[in-house]
Amino acid sequence: MLNHVALSSADLTKKIKNKEICLGGNLKLKIYGSLQCKSGKRMKRENRVFFHSDKQAIDAGFRPCTHCLHTKYKKWICSVQQ
């Protein structure tokens, strides 16, 4: 997990281009989603973290976004309710 405030704009761009960062998350809400998600784009920089994979995000205690990762959210909620 990488915190947005710890990365410069150039480092962030490089990591996204090299596919080291594939997902973004909200540190306070513990939700992760795609980098193109409209909900994710509105969050404050100090709350934004980045992940390489779904597994990394879930292992860190985050849940999928209901907007951009609806199918993954449905699977996640079913697994939590069992």
Sequence and secondary structure as in RCSB ss.txt:
>XXXX:A:sequence
MLNHVALSSADLTKKIKNKEICLGGNLKLKIYGSLQCKSGKRMKRENRVFFHSDKQAIDAGFRPCTHCLHTKYKK
WICSVQQ
>XXXX:A:secstr
 EEGGGS HHHHHHHHHTTS  EEEETTTTEEEETT HHHHTS GGGEEEESSHHHHHHTT EE TTT HHHHHH
HHHHHH 
